[in-house]
Amino acid sequence: MKTIESILQKGVTEAAKALFDADIDAPSVQLQKTRKEFEGDFTVVVFPLVRIAKKSPEETGKTIGEYLQTHLPEVIGFNTVKGFLNLSIAASYWIDFIRYAASEADFGFSPRQSAGQMMVEYSSPNTNKPLHLGHLRNIFLGHSVANILEAAGHDVLRVQIINDRGIHICKSMLAWQRFGNGETPESAGLKGDKLVGKYYVAFDKAYKEEIKALVAGGKSEEAAAKEAPILLEAQEMLRKWEQRDPEVVDLWKNMNGWVYEGFDYTYHEMGVWFDKLYYESDTYLIGKEEVLRGVEKGVFEQREDGSVWVDLTNDGLDQKLLLRKDGTAVYMTQDIGTAILRFREHPELLGQIYTVGNEQEYHFKVLFMILEKLGFEKAKNNFHLSYGMVELPEGKMKSREGTVVDADDIMAEMAATAGSIAEEQGKLDGLSDAEKEALHKKIGYGALKYYLLKVQPKKTMMFNPKESIDFFGNTGPFIQFNYVRTRALLRNAAEKGFSAEVHDGVELSPEERELVKLLHDFPAVIQEAAASYDPSHIANYAYDLVKMYSSFYQAVPVLKEEDESKRSLRLTITEQTGNVVKRAMNLLGVEMPERM
């Protein structure tokens, strides 16, 4: 079915040709929703057409309005306000639309793999600690963007780069050697990622104690921080790892294995997945090879001390180290290797989206520019999906000090809180314990995901667990509750033998009209969210939709409506509202319960 927007844009182009003998492109016609204080559904911005009409904005709008009303059956009225032409759309269009939407199993979604292949990287944790609240925003954001891109027609590859090398994991390894006494996840009764994170914190504690002792012995704070024995030992362990020392590599594999098992459990609970995993321990080697090739091509400079640099000063950036003088890699090295490997593995790939915090914005500007200099034109399509920090009411989190909010813990807390609220309301009668647990997770995890995704990614946000699970306001549970309301109403209708159908000629109440118009927006909202890589468009659309449905539900009778055609229409609107809300929330990774 053609959208009313495309119909109106085409109509304006035909009007321009017929009235002013001017050729204009349909996409150039500026169309927007009519503001609530004016009569109409859609508004054509007339100002750009004044030049070709050679009339005042008001006269131009009136002339075009008369043409559209005469030639388009969808336009039943118009008015002009200065340079704005407000158009009223016939009820028959909205009736045809809701009938069409009801017939489409995936209304709002574009055909799969119709828009090219994209890769979305998210999570990408270090293997020295468990996932925490900051990771949750990253993971939910990346996974949701992947869902949205698929809904917009893209073939999407979900990946992560696991940062399994570097000084951070050596710190955990060394602390385990010193203080662990052979402890394992099984013997400790801990998930593997939590056990390794415990020793990362233990390293930091020992490191600070050594600094304190050195300062007491006369060293400066700066010198003590560099000369603490435990740090020097960790640096030596890193050198041994890069030289593939068998004992160090075996310990590294063992402890990383513990972490991966822990991560897999958490990802399963979150309902997220990856099509492929990349490991920094592999890709940094590819990066080193590519950097040395860049030296041969004259793209990079090798200095007298053996270090390799790229000079981006002419591009408005600075000089960037790519290989240290001892030949060891930096983060940029492995990112170069990873990006190139992905482009080579997937020749059809249009671009890569990196879900990484906003503190790395400069890093990705440099990376994308380096890739272009190495001849990878597709790097222009790469995008850094930058997001702000998540803070708690009590302040910032610090991994080294063990003050982060553990992802597993907060998810368990959200599910438990949802369970407590549901039990208090006494709405779980007749459910088994397993069904209750599943419902608690849908509500608790849904509240968490929605709260983290309803805010634009670039914004720093405060996470308030209590506020996120409120059953009123802009929250996941409020949306889930209203979805459940649509399903309960449809079940009641079925029991009474009522059906959801759309009959021609039925009148639309103001509440029905506004709700159908909002349902009509769903495909455009998906495209907007996909183009901006911003799930908050979907989240806030879902909230607006259930708010409007709630107003509709209160304003017009559904099951008590005696006119069969009106009742059938309202049941159809109810059904499609529920369907769209579910699809929208699924794009955010939120499961919708059938009862609450």
C-alpha positions as CSV (number, residue, x, y, z in Angstrom):
1,M,0.0,0.0,0.0
2,K,1.3,3.4,-0.9
3,T,1.8,5.7,2.1
4,I,-0.1,8.9,2.3
5,E,3.3,10.8,2.4
6,S,4.3,9.4,-1.0
7,I,0.9,10.1,-2.4
8,L,1.0,13.7,-1.3
9,Q,4.6,14.3,-2.4
10,K,3.7,12.9,-5.9
11,G,0.6,15.0,-5.9
12,V,2.6,18.2,-5.2
13,T,5.1,17.4,-8.0
14,E,2.2,16.9,-10.4
15,A,0.6,20.2,-9.2
16,A,3.9,22.0,-9.8
17,K,4.1,20.7,-13.3
18,A,0.4,21.4,-14.1
19,L,0.1,24.8,-12.4
20,F,3.6,26.3,-12.8
21,D,5.2,24.1,-15.6
22,A,8.0,23.3,-13.1
23,D,9.7,19.9,-12.6
24,I,10.5,19.1,-9.0
25,D,11.5,15.8,-7.4
26,A,9.0,14.2,-5.0
27,P,11.6,13.7,-2.2
28,S,12.3,17.4,-2.2
29,V,8.7,18.2,-1.2
30,Q,8.8,19.1,2.5
31,L,6.1,17.3,4.3
32,Q,5.4,17.2,8.1
33,K,2.6,16.4,10.5
34,T,0.2,19.3,11.0
35,R,0.6,20.9,14.4
36,K,-2.2,20.2,16.8
37,E,-3.4,23.8,17.0
38,F,-4.2,23.7,13.3
39,E,-6.8,21.7,11.4
40,G,-5.3,19.0,9.1
41,D,-3.2,15.9,9.1
42,F,-0.2,16.7,7.0
43,T,1.4,20.0,6.1
44,V,3.3,20.9,2.9
45,V,6.0,23.6,3.5
46,V,5.2,26.0,0.7
47,F,8.1,28.4,0.9
48,P,10.5,26.4,-1.4
49,L,7.7,26.5,-4.1
50,V,7.2,30.3,-4.0
51,R,10.0,30.9,-6.5
52,I,8.5,28.6,-9.2
53,A,4.9,29.8,-8.5
54,K,5.8,33.5,-8.6
55,K,3.1,34.1,-6.0
56,S,2.9,34.9,-2.3
57,P,3.2,31.9,0.1
58,E,-0.5,32.1,0.9
59,E,-1.5,32.2,-2.8
60,T,0.9,29.4,-3.7
61,G,-0.5,27.2,-0.9
62,K,-4.1,27.9,-1.8
63,T,-3.5,27.1,-5.5
64,I,-1.7,23.8,-4.7
65,G,-4.4,22.9,-2.1
66,E,-7.2,23.4,-4.6
67,Y,-5.4,21.2,-7.1
68,L,-4.7,18.4,-4.6
69,Q,-8.3,18.4,-3.4
70,T,-9.6,18.2,-6.9
71,H,-7.1,15.4,-8.1
72,L,-6.5,13.3,-5.0
73,P,-9.4,11.5,-3.4
74,E,-7.3,11.2,-0.3
75,V,-7.4,15.0,0.3
76,I,-10.8,16.2,1.5
77,G,-9.9,19.7,2.7
78,F,-7.1,22.2,3.2
79,N,-6.2,25.5,4.8
80,T,-3.2,27.8,4.5
81,V,-1.3,29.4,7.3
82,K,1.3,31.7,5.9
83,G,3.7,29.4,4.0
84,F,2.2,26.2,5.3
85,L,-0.5,24.2,3.4
86,N,-2.4,22.0,5.9
87,L,-4.2,19.0,4.3
88,S,-7.0,16.9,5.8
89,I,-7.0,13.2,4.8
90,A,-10.1,11.2,4.0
91,A,-11.3,8.6,6.6
92,S,-11.3,6.1,3.7
93,Y,-7.5,6.2,3.5
94,W,-7.1,5.4,7.2
95,I,-9.7,2.6,6.9
96,D,-7.8,1.1,4.0
97,F,-4.6,1.5,5.9
98,I,-5.7,-0.4,9.1
99,R,-7.1,-3.1,6.8
100,Y,-3.7,-3.4,5.1
101,A,-1.8,-3.4,8.4
102,A,-4.0,-6.1,9.7
103,S,-3.2,-8.3,6.6
104,E,0.6,-7.9,7.0
105,A,2.3,-10.4,9.3
106,D,5.4,-8.1,9.6
107,F,3.8,-4.7,9.2
108,G,6.5,-2.0,9.5
109,F,9.4,-4.3,8.6
110,S,11.2,-4.1,5.2
111,P,11.9,-7.2,3.2
112,R,14.9,-9.1,4.7
113,Q,18.3,-8.4,3.1
114,S,16.9,-5.7,0.8
115,A,19.2,-3.0,2.0
116,G,22.8,-4.5,2.1
117,Q,25.0,-6.0,4.8
118,M,26.0,-4.2,7.9
119,M,28.1,-5.4,10.9
120,V,27.4,-4.3,14.4
121,E,30.0,-4.8,17.1
122,Y,29.0,-4.6,20.7
123,S,29.9,-5.8,24.2
124,S,33.6,-6.4,23.5
125,P,34.6,-6.9,27.1
126,N,38.0,-7.3,28.8
127,T,38.6,-10.8,30.1
128,N,39.7,-9.5,33.6
129,K,36.3,-8.8,35.1
130,P,32.6,-9.6,34.9
131,L,30.1,-7.6,32.9
132,H,28.7,-4.5,34.7
133,L,26.0,-1.9,34.3
134,G,28.0,0.1,31.7
135,H,28.3,-3.1,29.6
136,L,24.5,-3.5,29.8
137,R,23.9,-0.2,28.1
138,N,26.5,-1.2,25.5
139,I,25.1,-4.6,24.9
140,F,21.4,-3.7,24.8
141,L,22.2,-0.7,22.6
142,G,24.2,-2.7,20.0
143,H,21.8,-5.6,20.0
144,S,18.8,-3.3,19.5
145,V,20.5,-1.4,16.7
146,A,21.2,-4.8,15.0
147,N,17.5,-5.7,15.4
148,I,16.4,-2.3,14.0
149,L,18.7,-2.6,11.0
150,E,17.3,-6.0,10.2
151,A,13.8,-4.6,10.4
152,A,14.9,-1.8,8.0
153,G,16.0,-4.5,5.5
154,H,19.7,-5.0,6.2
155,D,21.5,-8.3,6.5
156,V,23.2,-7.9,9.9
157,L,26.2,-9.6,11.3
158,R,26.5,-9.4,15.1
159,V,30.0,-9.5,16.4
160,Q,32.2,-8.7,19.3
161,I,36.0,-8.3,19.7
162,I,37.1,-9.9,23.0
163,N,40.0,-8.0,24.6
164,D,41.8,-11.1,25.8
165,R,45.3,-9.7,25.8
166,G,47.2,-6.9,27.5
167,I,48.3,-5.7,30.9
168,H,44.7,-6.0,32.4
169,I,44.5,-9.8,32.1
170,C,48.1,-10.1,33.2
171,K,47.2,-8.3,36.4
172,S,44.4,-10.8,37.2
173,M,46.7,-13.7,36.3
174,L,49.5,-12.5,38.5
175,A,47.2,-11.8,41.5
176,W,45.8,-15.3,41.1
177,Q,49.3,-16.8,41.1
178,R,50.2,-14.8,44.2
179,F,47.0,-15.1,46.2
180,G,44.8,-17.7,44.6
181,N,46.1,-21.0,46.1
182,G,44.7,-22.8,43.1
183,E,41.2,-21.5,43.5
184,T,38.8,-22.4,40.7
185,P,35.2,-21.3,39.9
186,E,34.0,-24.7,41.2
187,S,36.0,-24.6,44.5
188,A,35.0,-21.0,45.1
189,G,31.3,-21.4,44.0
190,L,31.7,-18.4,41.7
191,K,31.0,-17.8,38.1
192,G,34.4,-17.7,36.2
193,D,34.2,-14.1,35.2
194,K,33.5,-13.1,38.9
195,L,36.4,-15.1,40.1
196,V,38.9,-13.5,37.7
197,G,37.4,-10.1,38.5
198,K,38.1,-10.8,42.2
199,Y,41.8,-11.1,41.4
200,Y,41.8,-7.9,39.3
201,V,40.6,-6.1,42.4
202,A,43.2,-8.0,44.5
203,F,46.0,-6.8,42.2
204,D,44.9,-3.1,42.6
205,K,44.8,-3.5,46.3
206,A,48.3,-4.9,46.4
207,Y,49.6,-2.4,43.9
208,K,48.3,0.5,46.0
209,E,50.0,-0.9,49.1
210,E,53.3,-1.2,47.3
211,I,53.0,2.4,46.1
212,K,52.3,3.6,49.6
213,A,55.4,1.7,50.9
214,L,57.6,3.2,48.2
215,V,56.4,6.7,48.9
216,A,57.0,6.1,52.6
217,G,60.6,5.1,51.6
218,G,61.2,8.4,49.9
219,K,60.0,7.8,46.3
220,S,57.7,10.3,44.6
221,E,54.1,9.3,43.9
222,E,54.8,9.3,40.2
223,A,58.0,7.2,40.5
224,A,56.4,4.8,42.9
225,A,53.5,4.2,40.5
226,K,55.9,3.1,37.8
227,E,58.3,1.1,40.0
228,A,56.0,-0.9,42.2
229,P,57.3,-4.5,42.0
230,I,53.9,-6.1,41.3
231,L,53.4,-3.8,38.3
232,L,56.8,-4.6,36.9
233,E,56.1,-8.3,37.3
234,A,52.8,-7.9,35.4
235,Q,54.6,-6.1,32.6
236,E,57.2,-8.9,32.5
237,M,54.3,-11.4,32.3
238,L,52.9,-9.5,29.3
239,R,56.2,-9.6,27.5
240,K,56.4,-13.4,28.2
241,W,52.9,-13.8,26.9
242,E,53.8,-12.0,23.6
243,Q,56.9,-14.3,23.4
244,R,54.4,-17.3,23.8
245,D,56.0,-18.5,27.0
246,P,54.2,-21.9,27.5
247,E,53.5,-21.5,31.2
248,V,52.1,-18.0,30.9
249,V,50.0,-19.0,27.8
250,D,48.5,-22.0,29.6
251,L,47.5,-19.9,32.6
252,W,46.1,-17.2,30.2
253,K,44.0,-19.9,28.3
254,N,42.7,-21.4,31.6
255,M,41.6,-18.1,33.2
256,N,40.1,-16.8,30.0
257,G,38.2,-20.0,29.7
258,W,36.6,-19.3,33.1
259,V,35.6,-15.9,32.0
260,Y,34.0,-17.1,28.7
261,E,31.8,-19.5,30.5
262,G,30.7,-16.7,32.8
263,F,30.0,-14.4,29.9
264,D,28.0,-17.0,28.0
265,Y,25.7,-17.5,30.9
266,T,25.1,-13.7,31.2
267,Y,24.5,-13.3,27.5
268,H,21.9,-16.1,27.5
269,E,20.1,-14.4,30.4
270,M,20.1,-11.1,28.5
271,G,18.7,-12.8,25.4
272,V,21.6,-11.5,23.2
273,W,23.9,-13.4,20.8
274,F,26.7,-13.0,18.3
275,D,27.3,-14.4,14.9
276,K,31.0,-14.4,15.3
277,L,33.6,-13.7,18.0
278,Y,36.9,-12.0,17.2
279,Y,39.8,-12.1,19.7
280,E,42.4,-9.4,20.1
281,S,45.0,-12.0,20.6
282,D,44.6,-13.0,17.0
283,T,43.8,-9.6,15.3
284,Y,46.7,-7.7,16.8
285,L,49.0,-9.8,14.8
286,I,47.2,-9.0,11.6
287,G,47.3,-5.4,12.6
288,K,51.1,-5.5,13.1
289,E,51.4,-7.0,9.6
290,E,49.2,-4.3,8.0
291,V,51.1,-1.5,9.8
292,L,54.4,-2.8,8.5
293,R,52.9,-3.0,5.0
294,G,51.9,0.6,5.5
295,V,55.5,1.5,6.2
296,E,56.5,-0.1,3.0
297,K,53.9,1.9,1.1
298,G,54.9,5.1,2.7
299,V,51.6,5.6,4.5
300,F,53.3,5.3,7.9
301,E,56.7,6.4,9.3
302,Q,59.2,4.2,11.1
303,R,61.4,6.3,13.4
304,E,65.0,5.7,14.4
305,D,64.0,4.0,17.6
306,G,61.9,1.4,15.6
307,S,58.5,2.8,16.6
308,V,55.9,3.3,13.8
309,W,53.7,6.4,13.6
310,V,51.1,7.8,11.3
311,D,51.0,11.6,10.8
312,L,47.4,12.9,10.5
313,T,48.2,16.6,11.2
314,N,47.2,17.6,7.6
315,D,43.9,15.9,8.3
316,G,43.2,18.0,11.4
317,L,44.2,15.3,13.8
318,D,47.7,14.5,15.3
319,Q,50.5,11.9,15.1
320,K,49.5,8.5,16.3
321,L,51.7,5.7,17.6
322,L,51.0,2.3,15.9
323,L,53.8,0.1,17.1
324,R,56.1,0.7,20.1
325,K,59.8,0.7,19.7
326,D,60.0,-2.8,21.0
327,G,57.6,-3.9,18.3
328,T,54.6,-4.5,20.7
329,A,51.1,-3.4,19.6
330,V,48.9,-0.7,20.9
331,Y,45.1,-0.8,20.8
332,M,45.0,1.0,17.5
333,T,47.1,-1.8,16.0
334,Q,44.6,-4.5,16.8
335,D,41.6,-2.3,15.7
336,I,43.3,-1.9,12.3
337,G,43.8,-5.6,12.0
338,T,40.2,-6.4,13.1
339,A,38.6,-4.0,10.7
340,I,40.6,-5.2,7.7
341,L,40.0,-8.9,8.6
342,R,36.3,-8.2,8.7
343,F,36.2,-6.4,5.3
344,R,38.2,-9.3,3.8
345,E,36.0,-12.0,5.3
346,H,32.8,-10.2,4.2
347,P,33.3,-8.6,0.7
348,E,29.6,-7.5,0.6
349,L,29.9,-5.6,3.9
350,L,28.8,-2.0,3.5
351,G,30.2,-0.8,6.8
352,Q,30.9,-1.5,10.5
353,I,29.2,0.0,13.5
354,Y,31.3,0.1,16.7
355,T,29.3,0.3,19.9
356,V,31.8,1.9,22.2
357,G,31.6,4.6,24.9
358,N,32.1,8.3,24.0
359,E,35.5,8.5,25.6
360,Q,36.8,6.7,22.5
361,E,35.4,9.2,19.9
362,Y,38.9,10.5,18.9
363,H,40.2,6.9,18.7
364,F,37.6,6.0,16.1
365,K,38.2,9.2,14.0
366,V,41.8,8.1,13.8
367,L,41.0,4.5,13.0
368,F,38.6,5.3,10.2
369,M,41.1,7.8,8.7
370,I,43.9,5.2,8.8
371,L,41.8,2.6,7.1
372,E,41.0,5.1,4.3
373,K,44.7,5.8,3.9
374,L,45.3,2.1,3.6
375,G,42.8,2.0,0.7
376,F,39.7,0.7,2.4
377,E,37.1,3.0,0.8
378,K,34.2,1.3,2.7
379,A,35.7,2.7,5.9
380,K,33.8,5.9,5.1
381,N,30.7,4.0,6.0
382,N,32.0,2.9,9.4
383,F,30.2,4.5,12.3
384,H,31.2,4.9,16.0
385,L,27.9,4.4,17.9
386,S,29.0,6.5,20.8
387,Y,27.1,6.5,24.1
388,G,27.4,8.2,27.4
389,M,28.3,6.8,30.8
390,V,25.7,5.2,33.0
391,E,25.8,6.6,36.5
392,L,24.1,5.6,39.7
393,P,22.5,7.9,42.3
394,E,25.5,7.2,44.6
395,G,28.1,8.1,42.0
396,K,30.4,6.6,39.4
397,M,31.6,3.0,39.2
398,K,35.2,1.9,39.4
399,S,36.3,-1.5,38.2
400,R,39.7,-1.5,39.9
401,E,38.1,-0.7,43.3
402,G,35.4,-3.3,42.9
403,T,32.6,-0.7,43.1
404,V,30.9,-1.6,39.8
405,V,27.3,-2.8,39.7
406,D,27.6,-6.4,38.5
407,A,25.4,-7.2,35.5
408,D,24.2,-10.5,36.9
409,D,23.4,-8.9,40.2
410,I,21.4,-6.1,38.8
411,M,19.4,-8.4,36.5
412,A,18.6,-10.7,39.4
413,E,17.5,-7.7,41.5
414,M,15.3,-6.4,38.7
415,A,13.6,-9.8,38.4
416,A,13.1,-10.1,42.1
417,T,11.6,-6.6,42.4
418,A,9.2,-7.4,39.6
419,G,8.2,-10.6,41.4
420,S,7.6,-8.7,44.7
421,I,5.4,-6.1,42.9
422,A,3.4,-8.8,41.1
423,E,2.9,-10.8,44.3
424,E,1.7,-7.7,46.1
425,Q,-0.9,-7.1,43.4
426,G,-2.0,-10.7,43.6
427,K,-2.1,-11.2,39.8
428,L,-0.1,-14.4,39.6
429,D,-2.8,-16.8,40.9
430,G,-2.8,-20.1,38.9
431,L,0.8,-19.8,37.6
432,S,3.4,-22.4,38.4
433,D,6.7,-21.4,40.0
434,A,8.5,-21.8,36.7
435,E,5.9,-19.6,35.0
436,K,6.2,-17.0,37.7
437,E,10.0,-16.9,37.4
438,A,9.7,-16.5,33.6
439,L,7.2,-13.7,34.0
440,H,9.4,-11.9,36.6
441,K,12.3,-12.0,34.2
442,K,10.3,-10.6,31.3
443,I,9.1,-7.7,33.5
444,G,12.4,-7.1,35.3
445,Y,14.7,-7.5,32.4
446,G,12.3,-5.6,30.2
447,A,12.3,-2.7,32.6
448,L,16.1,-2.6,32.6
449,K,16.4,-2.8,28.8
450,Y,13.8,-0.2,28.2
451,Y,15.1,2.3,30.7
452,L,18.6,2.1,29.3
453,L,17.4,2.4,25.7
454,K,14.8,5.1,25.9
455,V,17.5,7.7,26.3
456,Q,19.4,8.9,23.3
457,P,22.8,7.0,23.2
458,K,25.0,10.1,23.3
459,K,23.5,11.3,26.6
460,T,25.0,10.4,29.9
461,M,22.2,8.9,32.0
462,M,21.4,8.1,35.6
463,F,20.1,4.6,36.2
464,N,17.5,4.4,39.0
465,P,16.4,0.8,39.5
466,K,13.3,1.7,41.4
467,E,12.1,4.2,38.9
468,S,12.8,1.9,36.0
469,I,10.3,-0.8,37.2
470,D,7.5,1.6,38.0
471,F,4.2,0.4,36.4
472,F,3.3,4.0,35.6
473,G,5.0,6.5,33.4
474,N,7.6,6.0,30.6
475,T,8.7,2.6,31.7
476,G,8.9,-0.9,30.3
477,P,6.3,-2.4,32.7
478,F,3.8,0.3,31.8
479,I,4.1,-0.6,28.1
480,Q,4.0,-4.3,28.9
481,F,0.8,-3.7,31.0
482,N,-1.0,-2.0,28.2
483,Y,0.1,-4.7,25.7
484,V,-1.4,-7.3,28.1
485,R,-4.6,-5.2,28.2
486,T,-5.0,-5.5,24.4
487,R,-4.5,-9.3,24.6
488,A,-7.0,-9.6,27.4
489,L,-9.6,-7.6,25.5
490,L,-9.1,-9.8,22.4
491,R,-9.5,-13.0,24.5
492,N,-12.7,-11.6,26.0
493,A,-14.0,-10.7,22.5
494,A,-13.3,-14.2,21.2
495,E,-15.2,-15.7,24.1
496,K,-18.2,-13.6,23.1
497,G,-17.9,-14.5,19.5
498,F,-16.8,-11.1,18.4
499,S,-14.3,-10.7,15.5
500,A,-11.8,-8.1,14.4
501,E,-12.7,-6.9,10.9
502,V,-12.7,-3.7,8.9
503,H,-15.9,-2.6,7.1
504,D,-16.0,0.1,4.5
505,G,-17.9,3.3,5.3
506,V,-17.5,3.1,9.1
507,E,-16.9,6.5,10.7
508,L,-13.8,7.1,12.7
509,S,-14.0,8.8,16.1
510,P,-11.3,11.4,16.9
511,E,-9.6,8.9,19.3
512,E,-9.6,6.1,16.6
513,R,-8.3,8.5,14.0
514,E,-5.4,9.6,16.1
515,L,-4.5,6.1,17.1
516,V,-4.6,4.8,13.5
517,K,-2.4,7.7,12.4
518,L,0.2,6.8,15.0
519,L,0.1,3.2,13.9
520,H,0.7,4.5,10.4
521,D,4.0,6.1,11.6
522,F,5.6,2.8,12.6
523,P,7.5,2.0,9.3
524,A,8.9,5.5,9.2
525,V,10.0,5.3,12.9
526,I,11.9,2.1,12.1
527,Q,13.7,3.8,9.2
528,E,14.5,6.9,11.3
529,A,15.9,4.7,14.1
530,A,17.9,2.7,11.6
531,A,19.3,5.8,9.9
532,S,20.4,7.3,13.2
533,Y,21.4,4.1,15.0
534,D,19.2,5.2,17.8
535,P,16.7,2.8,19.6
536,S,15.3,5.7,21.7
537,H,13.1,6.5,18.6
538,I,11.5,3.0,18.9
539,A,11.2,3.1,22.7
540,N,9.5,6.5,22.9
541,Y,7.2,5.6,19.9
542,A,6.1,2.5,21.9
543,Y,5.4,4.7,24.9
544,D,3.4,7.2,22.9
545,L,1.4,4.4,21.2
546,V,0.3,2.8,24.5
547,K,-0.5,6.2,26.0
548,M,-2.7,6.9,23.0
549,Y,-4.2,3.5,23.2
550,S,-5.0,4.0,26.9
551,S,-6.8,7.2,26.0
552,F,-8.7,5.4,23.2
553,Y,-9.6,2.6,25.6
554,Q,-11.0,5.0,28.1
555,A,-12.9,7.2,25.6
556,V,-14.7,4.7,23.4
557,P,-16.5,1.4,24.2
558,V,-15.1,-1.7,22.5
559,L,-16.9,-4.8,23.7
560,K,-20.0,-2.9,24.8
561,E,-20.3,-1.2,21.4
562,E,-23.6,-2.4,19.9
563,D,-22.8,-1.4,16.3
564,E,-21.0,-4.4,14.9
565,S,-18.9,-2.5,12.3
566,K,-17.7,-0.1,14.9
567,R,-16.9,-2.9,17.4
568,S,-15.1,-4.9,14.7
569,L,-13.0,-1.8,13.7
570,R,-12.1,-1.1,17.4
571,L,-11.1,-4.7,17.9
572,T,-8.9,-4.5,14.7
573,I,-7.3,-1.3,16.0
574,T,-6.7,-3.0,19.4
575,E,-5.2,-6.0,17.8
576,Q,-2.8,-4.0,15.6
577,T,-1.8,-1.7,18.4
578,G,-0.8,-4.8,20.4
579,N,1.1,-6.2,17.4
580,V,3.0,-3.0,16.7
581,V,3.8,-2.5,20.4
582,K,5.2,-6.1,20.6
583,R,7.2,-5.6,17.4
584,A,8.6,-2.3,18.7
585,M,9.5,-3.7,22.1
586,N,11.0,-6.8,20.5
587,L,13.3,-4.5,18.5
588,L,14.6,-3.3,21.9
589,G,15.1,-6.9,23.0
590,V,12.1,-6.8,25.4
591,E,9.9,-9.8,25.6
592,M,6.2,-9.2,26.1
593,P,4.1,-11.2,28.5
594,E,0.6,-12.4,27.7
595,R,-0.6,-11.7,31.3
596,M,0.7,-9.7,34.2
